[in-house]
């Protein structure tokens, strides 16, 4: 019988940049989103917590605390992962117009690759670690484990897509790659084989946003998988792995509501009220509360990427694992609220 550990974290791209870039997600939105009312482009019109977080230094001081809390969580999660010593890790992450493009957009897809070669800094002027733009990060895959997972899920009623090679994006998309970089934040190496399970979190915006924060096309795409279906997929994954001989870490990686997706907040700050409601449900171990949320509610709250966490919730519900919350980090300025947790 398998042994399974659950981990929840974020792949927030802002941590890739130096703190001097501070409130980049917010400044990008202010410059790039032409739908923001002029009066809201002035910080004096923002909610008080947002003004305080932005401060007199455009969020620089807040960015230091924000990074410190997240990195402390990453280090704790890595300690737990190393102590568990898995045979491989499964990571639920969203595909943002990386391999899910106009030619095919599945709701889910397991990457059954032998290995991955990635250059995360190739298109960045600079990065937090001051590593060269051409640095290559190599990660092991596990095709056999991926096949076992996919076969087991198909046997349990989930018609899971899979791929043996990339369609568009070489290596790994940012949701999976950033997760691995943050799990190896101190650069001691990451040798556990990786089995990514991509989720079409962006659904109605996957093509119209083209992986960015600005909508290019007027018409919505078909929706992504529902929260209920994500819990079912996670449950099937846990059941399939439970009957295997493996030690497996199941990892959900995403921030929660994203400011640039929350129209009712003029795309400037996340839906903190909805995130708090989801957090209380998680903290109580009430995973099935998430199955009762509609796609419309998810999109209204900008919680599209939480579908990754909902897959994990389905697995943890099936296994009877309870959450240990490491931190819950709220932010108005840094695009999204974040949760870090361990499930045993």
N, C-alpha and C positions, 0 to 999 in steps of 0.2 A: 504494500500500500504506500501511496505517495505521502510525503510531508509537504505542506504548503504554507507559505508565509505571505501575508498581504502587506503592501506598502502603498501609501498615497502621497504624492508630491506635486510639484509644479515644474514646468519647463519655461517659465517666464523669460522671454528673450532679452528683457532689459538688463538682466544680470550678466549678459555676455559683454556689455559695454562698460567702460570705466565709469566710476561714480561722477566724474566731471560732466558726463553727458546727462546726468540726473533725470530730469522730467521729460526725456525724449518722447515716450508714447503720447504724452499730453501735448507737447509742442507740435508733434507731427499731426495730431488731430486738428489742432487750432489752425495750422497752416493748410492742411489738405482737405478738410471737410467744409465745403462751401455752404452747407445747410445749417451750420451753427449760427444762431442769432448774434448780431453784432454786439449786443449788450452783454452777452455771456462770454465774449472774448476778453473782457476785463475782469481780472481776478476779484475785484471788489464785489462782483455780483455772484460769486460762487458761494456754496454752503460754507459755514464757518469752519467745520473740520478740514475742508479742502484748502481754505485760505491759510489755516494754521500749518498744514502739512507743506504747502508750497512755500510758506514763510517769506523771508526777505532775500533768500538765496536761490529762488526757483527750484526748491526741493532738494538741494544738495545735502543739507544736514539730515533731512528725512531719509534720503536715499542710503545713507550710511547705516542707519538703524534698520531700514528695510532689508538691506543685504545681510546684515549681521544676524537677524532673526532667521532668515531663510537658510543661510549657510549653516547655522547651528543645527537646524532641522535636517539638512542634507547629511551632515556629518553623523548625526545620531542614526539616521536611516542606513547609512553605509556601515556603521558599526553593527547594526542589527543584521544587515545582509551578510557581512563577513562572518559573523558568529553562526549564522544559519548555513552558510557555504552551499548555495544551491548548485544543482547540476546545470541549470539554465534559468534565465529570467524571461517572463512574458511581460511585455510592456504595451498597455493600451494607450495609444496616442492618436491625435487627429491628423488627417492628411489635408493640408491647406493648398490645394492646387499644385501638389508636388508630383504624385503619381495618379491621383484622381483628377483627370482632366476631361476634355470634351469627348475623348474616344471611349472611356468607360469609367463609371462612377459606382462602384459597389458600396453597399452599406458597411461592410466589413471586409478586411482582407489580411490574411496571415502571410508574412514574408518568410518563406522557407528558403532562405539564402544560406550558402555555406560560410560566407564571410561578408564583411562590409568595409569599404574604404571611403573615408569622408574627409572633406576639407572645409570645416565649419567657418573658417576665417577668410576664405578666398575672396569674398565680396565685402569685407569689412575693412574700414580704414584702420581700426585698432580694436583691441579686445582687452578685457580686464587682466588677463594673464600675461599680456605683452608677448604672445606667441606669434611666430611668423605666419604670414598670410598663406604660405604654401605648405604649412604643416599638415601631415596626413595622420589621421587617427584610424587605427585598424581594430575592428571588433570581430569576434568569432560569432558565427551563426550556429544553428543546429537543425539541419534539414530533417533528420530523422525524428527529432522531438516535435518539430513543427508538423510533420506528417501525422504523427501519433495524435497530436492535438486536433488537427483538422478532421481526421478520420473519426475520432471519438465524438466530436461535435456534430458531424453529419449523422452519425448513428443515433444521436440524441435529438434529431429534428431541426438542427441549424444548418442550413445550406451554406457553409462557410467557403468563401472565395480564398484562393491562395495564389502565390506567385513565386517562381523560382529565380526570377531576375527582374530588375527594375524596368519600368515602362518609360519613364521620363527622367526622374530624379536619380542620379547615381548615388550610391551609398544609402544614406538615410535622410528622411525629411526632418525638419527642425524639432518636431515634438519628441521624437525618439532620440535624436542626436543630442539635443540640449539636456535631456534627462540623463544620458550617459556621461556627458561632460560635468553635470552637477553632482552625480554620484561619485565622480572622480575629481571633485573640486580641488583637492590637494595634490592631484596628479601623481598618485601612487600606482596607477594602472587599474584596468578593469578587464579581468580575464574570464568573467562568466559569459558563456554563450548567450546570445540574445535572440529571442523570437518576438518580433514586433507583431501586434495585431492592430492594424489601422482602422479607424472609425471615421465614417463620413459625418463628423459632428456638424459641419457647416451647412449641410443640407440645402435649404432654399437659397443660400448665398455662396455655395461652393464655386460656381462658375462666375457669377456676377461680381464677386469680390476678387477673384483671381489671386487669392492668397493674401490680399491686403486689407486695409481698413476702409478703403473707399470703394463704393459700388460703381461699377463701370456700365452695367447693363440694367435696364429698367424692370425686366420681368423676373420674378423669382423662379428658381429651380425647384424640382420636387423636393420634399422634405427628407431629412436624414432619418435614421431609425429612431423610434420612440423610446422614451425612458424605460417603459415596460419591456420592450424588446431587448434593450441593452442589459437589463437585469437578467433576462432569460438567457442571453448569450453568455454572460458571465457565469451563470449557474451551470450551463452546459460545459463551459470550459473547465470549471471546477470538478464536475462529475467525470469528465473525460480524463483529467489528470489524476483524480483520486484513485482510479483503478490502475495507474501506471506505477512503475518502480522508482519514479523520479523524486528528487527534492526540488521544488519549484518555488520561486518568488514571483508572485503576481503583482504587477506595479501599474497603478493608474497615474498618468501624468497630465495635469492641466491646472491652470488657474480656474477660478469659478466665474462669476459674471465678468464680462469684458466691457469696459466703458465704451469702446468704439462700436459695440453692438446694441447699446441701450438707447434707443431713439427717444424714449420718454425723459431721459436725462440729457438730451441734446448731445449724445455721444461723448460726454465729457467725464462722467464718473460712473462706476458700476452700480448695480442694483443691490445695495448692501442689505436692504430689508429682506429680499428674497434669499440672499446668501445666508443671512442669519437663520432664516427658517430652515434651510437645508442643513445648516450646521447643527442646529438643535436636534434634528431628526437623526443625523449621523451619530452625534454624541450619544444619543439614547439607544443606538443600535437598531433603530426602526428603519431598516433598509427598504421595506416594502412601501413606506410612505413615498419614496422616490418613484416607484412603479405607478403611482396614482397621478403623477404630474403629466400634463399633456405637452405635446410638442409646441403648441401655441404659448403655453406658460414659459417653457424653456427659452423660446425665441424672444418673448417679451422682456424677459429678465437678462438677456444676453448671456445665458448659461449654457450655450451650445457645447462648449468643451467639457462640461460636467458629464456628458455622456460617457467619457472615458472612466470617470469615477463611478458611474452607474453600472458599468460592466463589472468593475471590481466589487461593488456592493452586492451584485447578484451572486458572485462567487463566494463572498464572505458570508452571506446569508445562508447559502447552501452548506457551507462548512461549519457554521456556528461560531465563526471568529468574531470577537468583539473589538471595537476600536480603542486604541490608546492615542489620544490627541496629543501631538507634540507641540503644535502651535496653530493658531488661526490668525492670520495677518490681514487686517483690513487696510485699505488704501483708497483714497480718492484720486491721488495724483499718478500713481504707478499702474494705471489701467485696470487692475483687477484685484480681487481678494483671493487669498491663497490659504490652503489648508495642508498640513503635514501630519501624517498619521501612520501608525503601525497596527496591524491586525493579526492577532495570534489566538 
